[in-house]
Structures are given as C-alpha cells and as structure tokens.
Amino acid sequence: MRIGPYLIDPPIGLAPMAGVTDKPFRLLCKRLGAGLATTEMTTSDPRLWATRKSLKRMDHAGEPAPVSVQIAGYDPAMLAEAARYNADQGAQIVDINMGCPAKKVCNVYAGSALLQDEALVARILAAVVAAVEIPVTLKIRTGWNRDNRNGVRIARIAQDSGIAALAVHGRTRADLYAGEAEYDTIAAIKQSVSIPVFANGDIDTPHKAQAVLDRTGCDGLLIGRAAQGRPWIFREIAHYLATGELLAAPDADEICAILCGHLQALYAFYGEPQGVRIARKHLGWYAKDGTNRVEKSGQNGRFSSADGTALEYSAFRAVVNRAETAHEQLRLTRDYFAALAADLPLAA
C-alpha cells in the first residue's frame, strides 16, 4: 500500500502508543519488519513543544523513512500549526489522533472524544490537510459508544477532507480495550471509502493477521499491544502473509540479543537513570507470562523457563527490577538467559 509518495512494505505498522512507541522501540520494530512505525502522540499545544518529553518525541534523527508523527488536540488552528511544526522537524507523514480512549485525553475533548462532533472533525481534518504538503492520516475508533458507531461517516468525512489513509481500532471509545475487536465494523468502514485503511485491534498472531485482512478487506494492519515484548511479530506476520508459512520463532539467544540491544538503545536515548526506569516495563513485557512464551526450544514467542511458570516470571521481574544502573540491569538480564540456557535456577 502507499501513503502519498511512500510505499508501506510490508503493509504492517506499529500502532502509536503513549509511553511505548518512542524512538528506540520504533527503530527496533522497523528493523524487525514493520513497514511503518508512528510516534507517541505529541501535543498540539505550542507551549509544551520545548519540554524534554516533547523534544524526545520529536527526535527523528537517523530514523528510516517514512517518519510518521501523531499529533493530538481539539483546536483546528492549533493542530494545523502542530502539523506544520512537525513537518519542519522532519515528519514525512502527520497522523491525527482521534482514537485514544484515555480519560485525561478525552476530558480535554481530544482523542476519541472528537468522534462525538462530526462537524469539528471535518474542520480539524480540513485545516491540517491544508496546512502541510506531506500526507495526513487519521486514527479513529468505530465510534463513541455502541449506540453511536459513526465510523463510516467519519471515514467519509476523512476521505472528502483529503486524508491519505485511515487506521481503525475496532472498538468504541466506551469499550476501551475490553471485549473483542469489531472487524465487521472495520469492514463496513473499508467498503465506504477508497483510501487505504489499516485494521487495528487484537492482531496477535500471523494466522489472526490473515484472518483480519480476509474479513475486513483492509489494505494493511496496525499492531499495538501484541508488539510489546515481542517486536519480531512484524517479520512473523509479513513472512506468513507472503508465503503462507510460519517463520521459526526466535530462540533464547536471539531474544537475549534483541532485548539487550533494546536496553542499550534506551540508555543511550534517555540517559542512564531514566533509561533504566523505562526499561523495566519493557523487561516485564518481554518476560510476560504464559500465552506466547519462548520455551527452551524457542517455539512460541516470549522467553521463559522450560516450565514457563508464573513463579519463574516473578523471579525474573524481582531480579531485574532491583537494578539501579544500566550495567547491573544488563548483567542481570544476561545472567537470566545464561541460567535459562544451562537449565539452572534463577539466582535470587
């Protein structure tokens, strides 16, 4: 699929997630097969652009094209200015957030709260598209709540406004992340427009990816929570969609190398104290329990001990969370994998 002049190949993207899709994670996911990786949402309020957090979110040095930056807000003029500013900072695609369900975002009438006001949606999209020469994309949910699923109307407004591509999370704002994604609603949205559409929501295996494409008719997929601690999911899905065959899961040695490289990128990007703190949540995701572990034979997708018990997972978290320095955090992580390879108990 294409977004403006950019070929998205494979058509599988990393969904923007606050506190997750920072530059180290985007670079890692692109290296492991994502065709697109969008930033955490950046504020449209110019008073906050000089904060350390915003400057980090706007750092795209060395990031491979296309650089996709998500902006959030409620005021058409401010969002238009934010689009211009981010384009000047290196953004090659601007994505507008109308999908975030978080209270602190919706309470200021941003994110998915905007879906309640279709006229405002139209004004925002027209203002942002007119403000920049780069492609503008839009991320939405299926509606505000189950009684107000207006995703089809929003999609048509987006297309009429000049939006280059649309991403749809298959839940309403009221659903948050509960229940199952509404793929039939996404299919209806795709059928209503001619612009490219990404399906998003609960896509966590190659088989599920193919099933969602078949069911929705979408042009591409966005992967969100399933990539946390499992960034190689992009190459697994891409391989399956291209060949119909499952790619071998990474073994423990490769996962150790991927994880340690991710940790080192976090330390370099944020500095040691903050990098160590941020790394803890990623370590937890890589070690996540049961459903997609890498056993010692490396079959299923996350690392764990041979029996994959919750006790082992808790032991790992207890060890790595006590680290206060980058050196110690890396050492404890490598020690864990060495013990795993030797079938030894994890040191307390």
N, C-alpha and C positions, 0 to 999 in steps of 0.2 A: 504494500500500500504506500501511498505518497501523502505527505502533508506539505502542501506548497511545493517547493523545489526538492524536498528531502524524501529520499527513498527510505522507508522504515523496513529494514530487512535484518532479521525476521520481524514480522508484524506483531511482536510481543513486547510490551513495555512494562517498566517498573512504575506502578501507580504512585503518585505523590502521597507521602505520609509524613505528617508533622512529627518531628523528633526522630525520624528514621532515614529518610532519603536525603541525607547530607552528601557532600561531595565524595567522601571515601566510599560510601555504600553505592552511590551511583556509578562510580568508576569500576567498582568490583562487579556489579551486575552487568554493566556493559561488556566487561572483559569476559564474563561467563555467559554471554549470549543474548542479553537484552538488546533489542533494536532501538529502544527509546527509554530514557530514564528522566523523569521530571522531578524538579526540586521540591523540597518542602514549600508550603505556601509562604509567600513573602507579603508583607503588609503593603497596602496602597497608601498608607499614611506617611507622607514625606518626613514628618518629624521623627520617625523611627528608623529611617534609612541609614543613619550613621551609627546605630548601635552595633555592638560587637556581633550580636546574633544575626542582624540583618546583613552585615558585611560578610559574614561567613556564608550565609545563604546565597549571596550574590557573587561568590567567588567561583569563577568558571575556568580559571587558568588551567590549560592542559587538558580540558575535558573534550572528548571527541564529539564531533557534530552528529546530530543536531542537538544544540543546547536548548532544553525546554525548561522554562521558568514559570511556575504557577504564582499568580497574584490573587489576593483576596481583598474584599471590601464591599461597599454598598453604594458608593457615590460614583456616578458615571465619569465625572470630570477627574476625580482622584484616580480612578482605575485607568483612565486614559493616560494620565501623566505617569502613573506607575509603569504602564506598558512602554511608554517612550523611554523612561529612565532605564528600565531593564534591558531594552534593546540597545541602548548606548553602552551598557555594561557587558554586552556580549551575548544576550539572549538571541536565539535564532527562531524560537517558537515561544509565544506567550500563551499560557493556559489560564483560563479564568475559573476560579473555584466557586462552583455552585453545588458542591456535593458534600462538604464537610458537615457532619451532624452534631459536632461538639457544642455544648451549651454556650461556652464562652464566645464562640464564633456566631452562633445563631442569635444569641441575645443582643448582638450589635447589628443584627439584620444582614449578616454576611453568610457565606457558605450556602447550605441548602435552604436556609430561611428565605432566600431570594425567590425560590420557586413559588412562593405564595403570591408574588406580584409580577405577573407576566409582562405588564407594561414597563415596569422597571427593568426587567430582564432585557427587553428589547432596547431600551435606552442605553443600558450598560454595554451590550454587545455592539451596537452601532457606534458608540463613542470609542471603544477600544479598537475595533477594526479600522476606523478612520484615522486613529492616532499613529499607527505604525505601518510600515511596509512589509513586515515579516508576517508569517501565518499566525492566526489566532485560533486557539482551540478552546473547547469548553468541557468541563467535567460536571456531570449532574447526577442526581438520583432519579428514581422513577416518579417521584412526586413528594409532596409534603407529608402526607399520611395516606393510609389505604383508601380513604374516601376521596382523596384528591390526587390521583395518579395522573398528572398532567404532562408526563414526559414527552408524549407525542407532540403536543402543542409547543412545548419548549424547544424540541428538536427542529420543528418547522420554523420557529422564530430564529433559531440559531442559523439555519441554512439561509434564510432570507436576509440575515444580517451580514453574511459573508464569512461565517465561521468555517474554518478549513477542515476541521474534524471534530468529532464528538465522542466523549467517553461516558458510558452509563454504568453506574453501580446499581445492581439490580435489587435495591431496597429503597423504601421511602425514608425520609428523614426520621420519622417516628419509630421506624424499625431499628435504628442504629445499626448494630451488626448481628441482631438476633434473627433466628429463622433462616430459611433458605432463600437464596437469590431468585428473583423473578425473571427467569430467562425468557418467558413468553412475552413479558412487557418489553424487554430489550428487543426481542424480535419485531414487535409492533413498531417500536421506535425506528429500527433499522429500515423497515419497509416503508416508512413515511418520508424518508429523505434519500438524497442521492450522494451526500457527502460521506466520507469514511466514518465508520463507527467502531469504537472499541467496546467490547463487553468486559465487565469487571464484576467480581464477586464470587468467592468460594471456588476459584480455579486453583486447585492444589496438586493436580497430577497431570501427566500427559494425556491419559485417557479422558479426564474431565475437560481438558482444553479442547480436544477434538469434538467431544460431545457438545460443548457450549457453542463452538463455531457452527456445527451442524444444525443445532437447534435455533440459533439466533440469526444465522446468515451474516454475521458481522465480519468486518474486514480484518480485525485484529483483536488482541486480548491485552488487558492490563492485569498484572499480578501484584497483589499488595501483601497482605499478611503472610501468605504462603512463602514469600521470599525471605522472610525474617529468619535468619539462621540457616537458610537453605538457598543461597544465591545461585547455585548451579541449576535450579529449577528451570531457568530460561533455556539453557542448552538442552536439557532433557526434553522440554516441550518442543523446541524447534526441531530437534532430531526426529521426534516421533511424528510431528506433522509432515516433515519432509519425506520420511522413509516408511512410516508405519511400524517401525521397530523401536523397542525401548533401549535407550542408552544405558550402559552399565553405570550404576551408581558409583560415586567416588569412594575410594577406600579410606581408611582412617588416616593413612599417611597424607593423602591429598587434602583431606579436610583439615588436618593439622596445618598444612602449608597455607591453605586458603585463610583459615582463621587467624593464624599468626600474622600473615600479611595484612589482613584487615585491621588487626590490633595496632600494628606499626603505623598504618596509614592514619588511624585515629589519633595516635600520639603526635604524629608529625603535623596534622591539620589543626588540632585544638591545643597542643601543648600537653605536657605530661599530666598535670593534676586533673584537668578536665577530661582529657582523653581516657585516662584510667577509669574515671567515673562513668563516662558514656559507654565504654567498652563493656561494663558489667551487664547491661541489658542485652547486648549482642551475645555475650557469652551464654546468658540464660537461654536465648533463642536457639543458639547452636546446640545447646545441650537439652533442648526441650524433650519432655518425656515421650513415651510410647509410640505415637502413631507413625512416625516416619523416621525411625532411628537407623543409623548405620550400625548393624551388628559387626562383630569382628570380621565377618566375611564380606562386609560392605554392600549389603543388599538394598537397603530401604531409604536412606536419605538423610539421617542425622546421626551423630555419633553417640554411642553409649557403651556400656559394658556388654559382655556376652549375654547376660540375662536381662539387661535393659530395665532394671528395677527403678522405682521411684527413689529408693534409698541411695542408689548409686548417683542418680541425678542430684539429689540433695547434697550428697557428699562433695560432688564436684563444685556446686554452687558455693558451699560453705568454704571451700578451699580458695577458689579464685576471688571471691568477694572480700577476703581478708587482705588482699594485696593492696598496698598503698602506692607502689611505684610501678612504672612500666616494666622495669627489669623483672620484678617479682611476679607480676601478672603473667608475663610471657613464660617465665620459668615454670610456674605452677601449671600453666596450660600445657606446656611441652611435657612436663612430668606426668601429667594425666595421660597423655597419649602414649608415652613410653610404658606406663603401667598397663594400659589397655592392650598394647601390642604384646607384652610379656605375660598377660593374664594374671597380673598381680593386683592385690587390693590397693585402692587409692589411699595414699597417706593422709591422715587427719591433720 
